[in-house]
Amino acid sequence: MLASGDPLFVVVPDPVNLSETAGVDPGEAAAISLAWIHRDVATLIIDDLDGRKLCAALGLNITGTAGVLVAAARAGLLDFDAAVSRLKATSFRLSSAVIAELRQRL
């Protein structure tokens, strides 16, 4: 459904209420529901552990912030270590072990 004035390329699907999303944050529930609608072509970027577990149970394709950084570094779009350093300066948490594992994927 398009609202008046929306660009023609913007399509806002009607929400799908998945009973499985009852235990996750409303924003994550909406993202998971949208990914469900487009499950054949979508990859959901999600970091919340409970949300990731639910996505796995639903068979959704997922990645996280760290996965996006790895993909961007592989594509030559950013310096992985500089990006991780900036990310660690925020409230985002990545263990040294996870960072080492991610470096192996580069």
Buried (B, 14 or more C-beta within 10 A) or exposed (E): EEEEEEEEEEEEEEEEEBEBBEEBEEEBBBBBBBBBEEBEEBBBEBBBEEBBEBBEEBEBEBBBBBBBBBBBBEEEEBEBEEBBEEBEEEEEEBEEEEBEEBEEEE
